[in-house]
Amino acid sequence: MGAARPGRPARAVPHPDGGDRHRRRRRAGALLAHRRPGGARRPVDRDRRGGAAPGQGERRVTTASPRTKGGYADTDWGRVHYLINGDSGPWIALFHESPLSSRVYERVLPLLGRSARAVAFDTPGYGASDPPPGPDFEIPDYAGMLAQAAAGIGMARPVLGGVHTGASLAIATAAHLPAAGLVLSGVPLFDADERADFLANWTPPAPVDGTGSQFAWAVERYLRIWGADVPPDMLHLAVTELMRVAGRYEWGYRAAFRYDPSDALAAADVPVLLLDAEFDMLAAKDALAMELARDARLTVLPGLPGQPHLRSPDRYASALLEFVRERTTTKEGR
């Protein structure tokens, strides 16, 4: 679920900070509207010069930023790969959409790392993480392994964030790892018909052969689901990450399509920030997510067709950090 589809649900007038805001708090079963402004391996340095993940219309940050490092944490399924930026401050854990990797956060991590310890994980079976033992594991199983990896590198009360499949992983991981909050972009709150359609049609086999037709297939796939105007570097990232796992790219996808995050989202006793692109394919699910979450707010990044972390890393990181700082200040003030 890393796609954008046409369809433009109505949104509020943008705030001056570049995002629309809505908030709803639920107490004692009632919905009340309320508006308001184990073990890790040693990380190794990763030189990101010339290897940044793509964005659209974004100026490359030229001020000094912490260096992003890479490492592995051991879990019951093997090694989970992660990227980390920042040496102090609150913890942030980020989970990516299927079938990509932590590379989608490469431009976000240095922005977060100036005032937090930000970690982007490769979901088991994607990126450089070892795969599950087989294709039939569910999102809570994946979340359990990611919680093991987070604990293995010393994470304590992180804010958990994710996009599409990553949003479901963040919600499910909160059941395994005490969290300070959730930041969700495109929560897959599918109804039964939508779920059946995705399971039947979204993950056809990749046509791997000796002529390289799999590459043309992957390019066509992302031009179709992300839009013909997708920036070339962003398209390259998506295609290369898909090709890394072409033989099992559907594993995490299908786990996400089988999983209904409704109950877990309703049970999560932490504040929730819905941080969405205006025209994301799952933007229409934001209203339901607001009703389900006990304490939720919505920030919309106007004009984006999807992939807010890739297309507008500055705005994405700024909104996320504002939420993290508030959670840290609130916690320390208690």
N, C-alpha and C positions, 0 to 999 in steps of 0.2 A: 504494500500500500504506500507507494511513493508517488502517486499520480495526481494530476489535476484534471478535472472535467469541467465542461461549460456549466453555467448555471450561476445565477447571481442573487443570492438571498439578500433581503433588505438589511441594511446596517444603519447604525446610528451615525450622527454627524461626528467626524473625527475630532478628537481632542487636539490641542496644540502640540502635544508631545508626539504626534504621529500615530496614535492608536486610539481606537474607540474603546470605551470602558463600560462595562456592565458588571454588577455584582449582585449575588443573591446568597443569603444565609438561611440555612434550615435548622430549626431547633425543635426537638420533641415532636417530630412527625409533621410539623407545620412548615410551609414554605413562606418565608417573610422576605419581601423585597428590601434591599438595603444598598444604597448607592454610596460610594465613597472613593476623593482623589485617592578452605583455608589456605594460605600462605602466599605472599606475593613475591615474585622475582624482582630483582633490582631493575629499576627503569633504566633505559639507555637513551642517550640524547638522540633526538630526531631533528636534523637540520631541515627546516621547512622553507628555506629560500628557494624559490622557483617551484615549490611543490604545493602551494596553497590550494585548498579546495575552492571551487569557483563561486562567484557571486554575480549579481546583475546590477549594473549601475552603482557599484560600491567603490569608493576610493580606498585603495590599499592603505592601511594604517602605517604611518612612517615613524611614529614615536616608539620608544623602546618598550618592548613587551617581554614577559617571561618566555623562556624557551619551552616548547612542547616536547615532552619526553614520551617514550613508549615503553611498555612493560607487559608482563604476563602474570596472571594469578592462577593458582592451581584450584581446580574444582573437581567434583566427582565425575564430570564428563571430560576432564582434561584441562588444557590451558585456555584461559580467556584472555584475549589481547585487549589492551586499553591504551589510550593516549591521555596524558595528564599535563596540566599547566597550572602553575601556582604552588607556592610553598606554605601558605598560611591562610587563615580565614575559614569561613564556612565551607562545607563540602557540597559539591554539586555533581550528580551522576546523570549522564545523558545516554539515551538509547536511541538508535537509529531506525529508520524505516527499512522494510524488506525490499530487495535483497542486498542492501548496500553495506556500509561499514562505518566505523568511527570517523573515517575521512570526511564525511559530510559535515563534521563539526570543526574541521581544521582552522577555519577562519574565525570561529566563535571562541574557541578555547583561549587564545591569547588575550582576548578582550575580557573574558571572565577571570583569567588567571591573575590579573592585576589586583584583585581584591577577594579572591576565593581560590579554593582548590577544586578545579573543574576536571572531571574525568569523563571521557567518552569511551564506552565499551563496544567491542565487536560482539554482536549476538552470537552465541554458539552456532557454528555452521556457516557463518558469514565472516568476511574479512579474513583476519589471521587467527580467529578462534577455532579450536577444535570443534567438530560437529557433535551433535547428540549421538547416542548409540544407534538411532534409527529415525525414520521419518514421522513416527506417530506420537511424538511427545507433544504436550500441550503447553500453552503459554505459562501457566503456573509452574511447570517443570523448568522451562527456560528461566523464569524469574528466580527460582530457587538457586540455580547456578550463578546467575548474576549477583544475587545477594551474597553467595559464598565469595565471589570475586571481590565484591565491595568490602566485605568484612576482612578479607585477606590483605587488602592494602590499607586497612586501618580506618575506613570510613566510619564516621559517627554522625548520626542524625542528618543525613544529607537531604537536600532538596533533590527529588527525582524528577527528571524530565524526559520527554520523548515525543517523537513524531510518528503518527499512524501506528504501525506495529509497535514502535517504541513507546507510544502513549499507553498501549495495553500493557507492555512490559513494565513501565513505571508504576502503573496502578497495581499490578500483581506483585511487583517486588516490594511494595509497601507492606504487604502482608508478611514478608519474611524479614524485613529490615526496618527498624524504627526510623521514620522519616520526619523531616521538618515541614515538608510541603510537597506538592505536585505541580509541575508545569507541563501542560498537555497541549499538543498541537494536532488537532484532527483525531478525536476519539472515535474508534470504530464501533459505534453503537448501531449496528445493523439490525434490521428486522429480519424475520425468517426468510422472506423472499430474496432480499439482498444478499444474505449470507449464502443461500443456495446458488445464486447466480455467480457470485465470486468464486465459490468452490468449483463450479462447473466450467468456468470460462477464463479465469484470470491467469492461470499458470500452465499454459500449454508447454509441452516439452521443447527445450531448446534444440534446434536442428544442428547438432554438432557433427561436422563432416570434414573431409579433407580439402574442401574447396573454400572454407572460411565463410560459408553462408550464415553461420551463427552470429558473425559480427554484423552483417547487414540486418539480420533479424533483430538483434538487440538495439541497433540504431533506430530502426523503424518503430520498435516498441516504445522507446522513450520519446521519440518525436510525436507519437500518437498520444501517449498518456501525459506527458509533460508539456506538450504544445510545440508547434513548429518553430516558434521563436525562442526556444530554449537556447541559452548561450552555449557556444561550442565547447568551452572548457567544462561546463556543468554536464553536458551530454557525454563528454569523454569520461568523466568520473563515473557516471551511472553505468555506461556500457562496460568499462573495464572491471568495475566491481561485480557486475552481473556475470561477466565471463569467468571471473575467478571461481565461481561456485555454480557454473551452468548445470552441472549434473545433479545438483540438489537445491537449486535456487528456490524451489517451491516449498521446501520444508517449513521454514518460518512463516511464509505467507499463509499456508494452509492452517497452521496452528492458530494464526491470528484470525482467520476467517471462521474457524470453529469456536473461537472464544468469545463469550459475551461479557464485557467488562462492567456491565450495569451494576451487579450486586457488589462487586469489589469497590467500585467507585462510590456507591452509596455508603459502604461500610467504612471507608477511609476517613479517619477522624483527624484530618489535617486540612489546612487551607489549600485551595486549588486555584491555580491561575490557568485559564484557557487562553493560550497565546497562539492566535491563528492568523493565517493569510486570508484576506477578504474573500477570495474566490477559490479557496481550497476545495477539493472534491468532497471533503467531510465537514465543511463549514456549516452545513444545514443541521448537523448533529450537535452543534454547540448549545442550542436551547435545551435539548434533553439533558446534556451533561450538566448544565446549570441547575436543572431541577433535581438531578440525582445527587450531586455533591452537597455535603453539609454546609460548606462555606466556600463559595466559588465567586470568582470574578472573571470577566471576559475582556481581553485586550485584542483588538483586531488591527492588523497591519494593512492599511488601505492599499488597494491597487495590485496586490500580489496575487498571482494565479495559484500559488502553492509554494511549498518548500521555503518557508520563511528563513530558516537557518542558512540556506544556501543563497537565496536571492537577496536577502537583506540582513547579513550577519550583524551589522552594527545595531540596527533596531531590535533584532531578536535578542542580542546579548544585553542591551540596555534595559529592556523590559524584564528580562529574567533576573538581572542583578538587582533591580529595584525591588522585586518580590523577595529575593533572597535577603537583602539588607533589612527589609521590614520584618521578615521572620526572625532574623538574628536579633534585631533590636527588641522585638516583642518578647522573645525568649529570655533575653538578658534582663529585661525590665520586670520580670515576674518574681 
